[in-house]
Amino acid sequence: MQYYEKFKTEIGLISRYSADKAFLVWAMGLYLDIQDLESMADDNLTDNWDDHGIDFLRYDEDAGVLYLAQGYHTNKVKQSAPASKAADLNAACAWLMNGEIERFNPEIRRNIIEARTAILNDDVQMITLVYAHNCGESVEVHQELEMAKQTLISLLGERQIEVVCIELGNESLERIFQNQAANIIVTEDIECPFQVKYTEEAGIWKAAILSITGQWLRELYNRYAGDLFSANYRGFLGNSRQRINNGIKATAERAPKNFWAFNNGITILTTHIQQKPEKTTLSGMAIINGAQTTGSIGAIPLTVDLSEVNILARVIECSDYETINSIVKFNNTQNKITAWDTFSNDPIQIQLQNEFRLFGHEYNIKRGFSNRESMLSVEAALQPLLAISGKYKDANRSKTYLFESRSLYTEAFEHRGARNLLFACCLNTCLQVIKSENKELVESGSSEVSETDKQIRNVLAVIKFKYYIISIIAESLHKLFSSLIETKRISFTPDYAKSVAYDYNTLVNMLKPIVSLMLPIVVKELGDDFYSKYNDATSVDAIASNVETSLNSLKAISSEVQTKLLEMANMVCNG
């Protein structure tokens, strides 16, 4: 299995979390197409004492999807994974909904509270139960997952939340891994009960125009779900769905006869089109444009008649690999649907990439799980840049949402240089490293653990707080070195930005002393009621002012602090 061979190269992840936990994180990262596995592990991995069968819990606020996962990993070849581990999801669902919060270990409590709050507020549209393992997939596991699904549906009562269950075993994980290369994975013959209206061909490809119904498209989506979007320039993104596009849904339900005129339609890639008098047969298919339309139509309840909803469908037949890649690439140019990829061709990103190369760093302007090792990328930089600009709440939105928001993308990247991005990414990584080290220290039970260490652990454990802390640190640096930097433009100096002098990890370690000086002051200022500070827009400036005052006072009496501040002053400037 190629996916598993790739997993085994994740030495850092495995050594940090153990093979069992690392595999679950890696599998969920592959499934959800998330590159920052370390952050996801810290925020969502819950496999510890008193977790009550919940190994992984993640809430995607923008998508309205809650993921509850159980993991299993073995070094032996097994035909199937233990069904008992899948059965644990029954208890996990019960504890998630009704368990006494005090009986969960402190690490998972924040996730449980967040999940329950979202459910009670009707913000959750879907709960996905996942059993991830490196064994063969089996009927027994499927049955246990279905039982867990029914348990959760019963616990949800009258709440209209869709529940799905997924077994991510060798077959599924290998398929997802392979299909990041734009393969068609719905390979069987698809009977399309509509006539071809128009054809076009150019030797290596042939195309047909059809008018399909929403009824048929919904049935297709309910049957294949995310597999329909496998041949995609961005790679397979898993089965999670974004919030229903209200415009598409409203038109389909209220003005079905206008849908054809109001909607751009969909584009289907197939290996063969067979025309018959009353129908058209497609040999395999993948929707390469129109995911939003398909997902929205697919989410409309079966009780709604969609037979009068007509949709333009352009079907392209091609078997040549290189041509398929070009077809997929050039069909994914609509800004809203393919925002990630549109930005990869943005002149701003190309300029940044060229600038990084001058400094000896490689900056990746393509997104995707396969590029997750890239510490410097458009995907890695977006949220830290927003945080440095003081927009820490926006930074906590999903990356899909942020890239689809032109204003936030512009806020992050416009008028930024490579040295600015380098600083933002390094600061983000630095805080993540300190978070991990602090967590290990506190959990070690060492006598050297102070109350301040515990306070830092409690604050950094809150998922939303990383970017809040980055905003505070950036503003504190501005106040400390106001003659050198503006908050938004804080950058490494040209000398420090050169990779031949300081590589990425070295720069991260060079930031640690000053960040470590600031954190005790920050957590003291936050106090116990840090959520109220988070929700106060003026708190960043107020806390940063106190950080400045405290460090200037320490500088006057400590040569060590004075040295650290001087070193920092030499490293930064306006970019």
SULVEN-V325210 format. One line per field, one symbol per residue. psi: psi as a letter, one per 40 degrees, with the letter a starting at -180 (. if undefined). Layout:
psi: ???
//
This chain:
psi: hddddddeegddddddeidddddddddddddefhdgdddddddehegaifefehdhhhhgddefhhhhihihhieihidiihdddddddddddddddeihdeeiiddeddddddddddddefehdihhhhhhifiiiiddddddddddddddddddbehghhhiihhgadddddddddeeffihegeihhhhfiihdiiiifceiiiihihiiddddddddddebeddfdghdeiheaeiiiihhdddddddddfdeeddddieaihhhiehhhhideihhhgiihhehfddddddddehidehhedehhhhhhhhhiehdddddddddeegehdddfdddddeehddddddddddddeeihhheiiideedehdhidddddddddddeegddddeiidddddehddddddddhfiidddddddddddddddddddddddddedeieehidddddddddeehdeedddddddddddddddfdediiddehiiidddehdddhidddddddddddddddddddddddadfeddddehdeddddddddddddddddddehdddddddddddddiah.
//
